[in-house]
């Protein structure tokens, strides 16, 4: 009985972790995930302060 509750709780926790991770990746897009570390990172274009002029 106790093992059933513990295993069920672990399944819920692991499922919530992976579900939230997939939902956040789909919301923010893969452009914000650093392929080397797998962590959230802003693209380099956000830090580009140069002004482009249309000619």
C-alpha angles and dihedrals in degrees: 000000000000093000090052091055093046094048091046091050091050091050090052093048094047092045091050091050095051093040093052091045092052092045093051092047091051091047097048096031130231091278089080096052116091106227093210099051102018090228130127112273135166117241119254091248090070091063094046106111096177118116118229116215123209112226 
